[in-house]
């Protein structure tokens, strides 16, 4: 990942630990990240897109894909706990709540699928994962 994109994510995370997303401006993010508005929009459609990409960035940096399902879940929960203030403020937005819950569900389903394999799943689990 490019340094500018990481700088934006880290600046956003720092601000989000102190303010809800509706109080965060792109201007504040780019000022703290020391980048231009053009650079911000090169990577992100808006601050909501940034929130989702921050979650993906944090998630991918918190887990080891070689770990088993349980270890991945523990690592993911630790990441959320370590960034509690930031995610708490982000979750104050109703739209983001729905989207994060959906993404978390999709992640868990994918992890189960990867861990146990399609042949080992119960018919109910197959239905949930494949819809």
C-alpha angles and dihedrals in degrees: 000000000000120000094238092055092049090048090054092048092049093047091050091049091052092050094042090056087065105032140034115252094253088062095049119095129199086233091061092047095050091045093054093042090048093227135120127263088245091057091050092054091045087069107023136040091209142324091288091056087048090054091054093046090048089055091050091047093049092045096049091048094049102054136060109221089211092062122098122256095267094049091049091052092049091049091049093050091048089053090052091047093048089052096038098134093050096048092041090058093044091051091059086081110086095211092051091048091059094044095047091048090051092048092047090051091049090049092051092048091049092048092051090047092050093045104046101022128226096278093057097050123103116243090253093053090047090053093050094047097043096050 
